[in-house]
Amino acid sequence: MKSSLQQKTNLLIATVSGPIGFARSFQIFKGIFDSAREKGCDRILFDCSAVTGELTTHERFLFGEEAAKHEHAGSFHPRIALLGTAPTVDGFGVLVGRNRGMSARAFSVREEALKWLDE
C-alpha cells in the first residue's frame, strides 16, 4: 500500500492504493492522521478507491478500535470520511470508531463524502 497527500485549506485528502493489509494500512492511517494534525487540517478524506482486497471482520474491528485509541490519545479530533467500495470498505471499522467517539463516516461516492466533510 502507498499513499499521497493533498492539502486544501483545512482539508487533507489522502489517496491510498494497493493491496490492503492490516499492519500496513493502520501504519498509513496513523501517518495521515498525524500529518493532518501537524498541518492543522480538521477534516480528512481517506480515498481508498484504489485499494484492493479486504480485511477480516476481526481486523476491521481492531482497526476501528485502534483508530479511536490513537485519536483519543491526543487533543486532535478531526472529521474523517472514508471513501471506497466493498469488499475493501464496508463501513464496519468506521462504525466501531464512531461507537468510540470518532466523527467518521464511510462513503462510496466522493461528492457525498466531501459534502459531509463541509457540514
C-alpha positions in Angstrom: 0.0 0.0 0.0 1.1 3.5 -0.7 -0.4 7.0 -0.1 -0.2 10.5 -1.3 -1.4 13.7 0.4 -3.0 16.9 -0.9 -4.0 19.8 1.3 -6.9 22.1 0.6 -7.1 24.7 3.4 -8.2 22.7 6.4 -8.9 19.5 4.4 -6.3 16.8 3.9 -7.1 14.4 1.0 -5.2 11.2 1.4 -5.2 8.9 -1.7 -4.4 5.3 -0.8 -3.7 2.5 -3.3 -2.5 -1.1 -3.5 -3.3 -4.4 -1.7 -4.7 -4.0 1.8 -3.0 -5.5 4.9 -3.9 -4.7 8.5 -0.5 -3.6 9.8 0.5 -1.5 6.8 -3.0 0.1 6.5 -3.0 1.1 10.2 0.5 2.5 9.8 -0.7 4.6 6.9 -3.8 5.7 8.8 -1.6 6.9 11.8 0.8 8.7 9.5 -2.0 10.5 7.6 -3.8 11.3 10.9 -0.7 12.8 12.4 0.1 14.7 9.2 -3.4 16.3 9.4 -2.8 17.3 13.0 0.6 18.8 12.1 -0.9 20.7 9.2 -3.9 22.0 11.2 -6.4 20.1 9.0 -9.6 19.3 10.9 -11.1 17.3 8.1 -9.6 14.2 6.4 -10.7 12.3 3.3 -9.2 8.9 3.1 -9.8 7.9 -0.6 -9.3 4.2 -0.6 -11.0 3.7 -4.0 -7.8 2.2 -5.4 -7.2 -0.2 -2.5 -7.7 -3.9 -3.3 -8.5 -6.8 -1.1 -10.3 -6.9 2.2 -9.6 -7.2 6.0 -11.3 -9.8 8.1 -14.1 -8.8 10.3 -11.8 -9.1 13.3 -9.2 -6.9 11.6 -11.9 -4.3 10.8 -13.0 -4.3 14.4 -9.4 -3.9 15.6 -8.8 -1.1 13.1 -11.7 0.9 14.3 -10.8 0.4 17.9 -7.1 1.3 17.5 -8.0 4.3 15.3 -10.2 5.6 18.2 -7.5 5.0 20.7 -5.0 6.9 18.5 -7.4 9.8 18.2 -8.2 9.9 21.9 -4.5 9.8 22.9 -4.3 13.5 22.0 -6.5 16.5 21.7 -7.0 16.4 17.9 -10.4 15.1 16.8 -10.9 15.7 13.1 -13.9 14.8 11.0 -12.9 11.7 8.9 -14.6 10.4 5.7 -13.5 7.0 4.3 -14.2 6.6 0.6 -14.3 3.2 -1.0 -16.4 0.3 -2.0 -17.0 -3.3 -0.8 -15.3 -5.5 -0.1 -12.4 -3.2 0.8 -14.6 -0.6 2.6 -17.8 -1.8 4.2 -18.1 0.7 7.0 -17.7 -1.7 9.9 -14.4 -0.3 11.1 -15.9 3.2 10.8 -18.9 2.1 12.9 -16.5 0.7 15.6 -14.6 4.0 15.7 -17.9 6.0 15.8 -19.1 3.9 18.7 -15.9 5.0 20.5 -16.4 8.7 19.8 -14.8 9.4 16.4 -16.5 11.7 14.0 -16.2 9.4 11.0 -18.4 8.0 8.1 -17.9 5.7 5.2 -18.9 6.7 1.7 -18.9 5.1 -1.8 -19.4 8.5 -3.6 -16.7 11.2 -3.4 -19.1 14.1 -3.7 -21.2 12.8 -0.8 -18.0 12.4 1.3 -16.9 16.0 0.6 -20.3 17.4 1.3 -20.4 15.7 4.7 -16.9 17.0 5.5 -18.1 20.5 4.7 -21.1 20.4 7.0 
